[in-house]
Amino acid sequence: MAKKELHPEWFNTKVFCDGKLVLEVGTTKSELYVDIWSGNHPFYTGSQKIIDTEGRVEKFERKYTNKKQAPKKLENLKK
């Protein structure tokens, strides 16, 4: 058994998000208030927006290949 006065008090804690009870867990706090939990986080709800990463190389090439190219270095410079 656990020694008395050694371990913190254990609670069946109610977790609240936006004033609504969302779940109960066991912790050392009597109540928890959270801003985000898996029930309203975009990753878990499927409403997360994915940034379009396709076409970045093509966009870069279009942007810089149409510009006037820099002159090439001369290999044989006179000293």
FENKADA-V540449 format. One record per pair of residues at least 12 apart in sequence whose ideal C-beta (glycine too) atoms are under 10 Angstrom apart, sorted by the first residue. I is the first residue (numbers start at 1). J is the second residue. Records with the same first field share a line. If there is no record, write none. Layout:
BEGIN
I = J + J
END
This chain:
BEGIN
7 = 28
8 = 27 + 28 + 29
9 = 28 + 29 + 30
10 = 26 + 27 + 28
11 = 24 + 25 + 26 + 27 + 28 + 29 + 30 + 31 + 32
12 = 24 + 25 + 26 + 27 + 30
13 = 25 + 26 + 27 + 28 + 29 + 30 + 31 + 32
14 = 29 + 30 + 31 + 32 + 33
15 = 27 + 29 + 31 + 32 + 33 + 34 + 37
16 = 31 + 32 + 33 + 34 + 37
17 = 32 + 33 + 34 + 35 + 36 + 37 + 39 + 40
18 = 33 + 34 + 35 + 37 + 40
19 = 33
20 = 39 + 40
22 = 34 + 37 + 38 + 39 + 40
23 = 37 + 38 + 39
END
